[in-house]
Amino acid sequence: MSIVYFDICSIPLFLMILFVCFSRKMTQGSTNTLFIATVLLSLFSTVADLGMEVTSNMAPMPEPARIICCISTYTYLAVRNANNAVLLLFLLALTRTTFLLRKRWAQIAFCLPYACILAMLVQNPFTHNAFTVTAAEGYTRGPLMLVFYSIALVYGLVGLAYCIYCRRYLPRNKWGSLLSIYILAHLAVIIQFFYQRLLVEMFFTAMGEMLIMLTIMRPEERMDSEVGIGLIIWEGLWKSVASEC
């Protein structure tokens, strides 16, 4: 049976991040909205992963467990891959480069991988070439499962490459925190590749998002910067009025 303790520990971390965001009113603006969406999707992915792992190890699998495992697997594959796309949107919003998606071809290139994910999930009940969940054999991966991981890798590598490229848009400490979520995610994949029973992906994701919240999503810094800008504007207006008088 897989070691699910890391999944269990990551759930309160995600809930803590959400509590801090809402208690500090970090809900306005596209950057805050996308960050909250990223945390929510990570939370749903963790719950689905936990439900899938707990029920898939039953043999023979009772019908209620088979249904839960099937629903959890569909949910995990849909939500986890959506999380990768939303995280990339968050990166664009944070660096104020969302204008890169204004062109139609860029929007198609961004949405096409996830559209392929949804298409494979829709056809799976008829072909069972992505995965199957049966009472006798339990959860079994199909040949298309490699495509799911490949698409997730595409979003991850594009996000990592752009994060490295846009380091000039952020202070060094904040850029390092943003880079850490991609480093931790890829490190978790490597660990789970060699130790498949050790489910550390969502726990590493929670640690990365916690670091982003502590170093980047800080409303007091935004308020200070806005006050500073306001003082500069008023100082400029005052000087202009004084010179005219």
N, C-alpha and C positions, 0 to 999 in steps of 0.2 A: 504493500500500500504506500502511496505517496505521502511524503511528510508535509502536512497542510498547516503546520504551526505558523509558518511565515505568512500565509494567506490570512490566518486568523488574527495575527498581530498587526497586519497592515490595515485592517478595517477601522480600528479606533484611531489610527493615524490619519486616515482620510477624513473621518468624522471630525477630528480635532481641527484639521485644516479648514474644513467648511465652517465650523463654528467660529473660528477666528475671522474668516472672511466676512461672514454676515454680522458678527458682533462689532467689527470695526468698520462696517458699512462699506466694504470693498466690493461693491456690486455695480457701480456705475462705469460706463465706458466699455469699449470693445475688449480692451486688454483684461480687465477684471472679469468680464462676462466669459471670455474664452478660457481664462484660468479656472474659474468655477466649473465650467463645462468639462474641462480636462479632468479635474478632481472627481466630479460626479461619474464620469465615464470610467475612470479608474476604479472607483468604488463598486460600480455595477459589474465591471469585469472581474473583480476579486470575488464578489458573491457568486457570480456564475461559475467561475473557476472552482470555487470551493464546492458548490453543488455538484459539479461534474466529477470532480475527483473523489468525493465521498461515495457517490452512487455507482461509479463505473467499476469499483473494485469488488462489487457484490457478484457472486457467482454461485448458483444461478441468480439472475437478477429478477426481483419481483416486478410486477407491472408498474406499481407506483414509482419505484426507483428508476425503471427504464424511462418513464415519461419525464421525470425530473432531470435525468441525465441528458435526454434528448433536447429538452427545452434549454437547459443550461449550456449545452454545447453550441446550439444555434445562437443563443444570446451572447456567449463569450466571443465567438468568432465575429459577430456583427459589431458588438460594442467595442471590443479591443482594437479592431482595425479602424473604427471611427475615431477612437482615441488618438491613434497615430496621426490621423489627418487633422484633427482639431489642435493637437499640440503644435503642428507645423503652422497652422493659422495663428496660434498664440504667439509663436516666434515672429511671424510677419507683423502682427499688431504691435508687439513690444518694440520692434525696431523701426516702426512706422514705415514699413515697406509693403503694405497691402496693395499699393498701386500696381505691383507686379502682376496681380491677378485680374487687372481690368480688361486685358485682351481676351478675346474668346478662346483662342488656342491655349492660353495659359489656364483658363478655367477648365477646359476639357481635359488637359493633361493632369490637372490636379484631381479632378473628380473621377476620371476613368478607372484608376486602379480600384477605388472603393466600389464603383459600379460593377466591376468584375467580381468583387467579393459578394455583393448582393445577388448577382446573377447565379453564381455557383451555389449559394445557399438556397435559392429558390428552386433550382433544378435537382438538388440533392435528394429530396423525398422520392423522386421518380427514378433516379439513376443510382443513388447510393455510392457515388464515386468519390465523395469527399469524406464521409464517415458513415458508419452504421452503428446502431444501438439495438441489440437483440437480447432477449432473455437468456439465451443459451451461451452466447459468446461475449456479451457485454459490449463495451465500447471498442470499435475497431476503426482505425484510420484507413482512408482510401487513397488512391494515387493523386487526387487533386489537393490533398492536404499540403503538399509541397508548394503549391501555388499560393495558398494562404500565407505561408511563411515567407515566400519570395516577395509578395506584395508588401507585407509588413516590413521586410528588410529594405524595400525601395523607399518607403516613407521615412524609415529610420535613417538611412544613409543620406537621403536628400536633406533631411533636417539637420543632421550632423554636419554635412558639408556647408550648408548655409549658415549654421551657427558659427562655424569657424570663419567663414567669409565675413560675417557681419560683426566681428569683434570690435570694429572701430566705432560702432554705433552705441556701445555700452561701456560703462566703467569696467575696469579689469575684474573687480570682485564680483560684480553682477554677471558679467559674461562668463566667469568661471562657474558660477552657480547654475546658469542656464546650460552650459556645456555638460555639467555633471549629470543631468537627467538622461542625456543620450549615452554618456559613458557608462552609467549605472545600468541602463536598459540593455546595452550590448553585452556588458559583463554578466548580467543575469542570464541572458540567452546562452552565453558560452558555458556558464556553470551548469545550467539545466541540460545542455547538450551532453555533457560528460556525466552528470549525475541527475538522471531523469526523475528520480524520486524526490529531489530537493526543489521544492517550488519557491523560488526566491524572486521571481520576476516582479510580482506586484509589490512585494516588500521593498525592493530596490526602487521601484517607481514611487512609492510613498515617501521614501527618504529623499529622493530627488525633488519631488513637489514640495515637501516640507522645507527644503533648503531654498527653493525659489520663493516661497512665501516669506521666509525670514529675511532674505537679502534683497529681493526685487520688489515684491508686492507690499510696499510700505507706504501707506497713505500719508504719514507725517512728512516724508521726504517730498512727496508731491505737493503737499500744502505749503511747505517751506519754499519750494521752488516757485510756486504760484505767488506767494507773498513777496518773494524777492523780485520777481518780474514786475509785480504791481508797484513796488517801490521805485524800480528803475523807470517805469512809465511815468509815475507821478513826479519824479525828480526831473525827468526830461520836460514835462509840461510846465513845471514851475520855472525852470530855467528859461524856457521860451517866452513865458509871460513876463518874467523879470526883464528880459532883454528888450522886449517891446516897450515896456514902461520906461 
